Amino acid sequence: MAMGKHFYYAYFLIKRLLAQLLASIAAVFTRLGLKVLASGPVPAHIAIIMDGNRRFASRSRIDKRSGHVLGYERLIQTLDSCLKLGVKIVTVYAFSIENFQRSPAEVSDLMELLQDKLDHLVSKEQLVRSYDVQVRILGDLSLLPKGVRESAERAMLATNNNKSTVLNVCIAYTSTHEIVQAIQKIMDERTQDQPHDKFITKEEIDRNLYTGLCPPPDILLRTSGETRLSNYLLWQCSNSYMCFCNALWPEFSFWHLSWMILKYQRAYPFLPRQQRPSF
């Protein structure tokens, strides 16, 4: 009996030590990987379609909410890698306007989760403080429940003075809706000195998009193997380097990110130069 107890104690101790050793080795290789990537052109702005949470949950035989929770954890880990590399802006697609067409129960769970994670992001997430991250919520916030809208507003207010890096979270968003709203805003601001029949310029639309203060993405990344844009940043990504990864979002790792950036660096000499307004 005593021998069996000692055996199991030794087994779990060895297992724990091996896990710590593997974590240490992974950390060393991650630091080396960051140094390699930093030797080439580093994208200033990465946009991500975080796709595959529900499929991961189904494959792993867990509930959908747990799949989305794992997706949030993956977002924080990916954001950490991007900021360590020197990426200044990360824009993620969290909830499309079309997602409101899902079942009421799933939409309710997602809204509750969004509210919880937005509050957690600014109150308890050390990453936001360490990297001086300004959180911006992009989308038609009027479509959100009151609690989620208030959490979004608190997140933006709490990080408004952070200037080093930006996390854009697209919620209740589609690109076509964004463009229509930008044009409507331009028309509403027209004065008698600028008659309504005056041509609308590209620069005016740029300024009035939700992302107006940010340069366009250098890389647009989508996980889960899908090769479509799903009405995401259609205006902004006309010259972005597009990467499609087969991994589901909760499976996405530092090594997937590294491979995407290496492909971008290899293609960099042939890419059109992006406009770089300050943010």
PyMOL commands that set and color helices and strands:
alter all, ss='L'
color gray80, all
select helices_A, chain A and resi 2-38+53-60+64-85+97-101+104-123+126-130+141-143+146-158+175-189+202-208+249-251+254-270
alter helices_A, ss='H'
color red, helices_A
select strands_A, chain A and resi 45-49+89-96+133-138+165-173+219-222+241-244
alter strands_A, ss='S'
color yellow, strands_A
deselect
rebuild
show_as cartoon
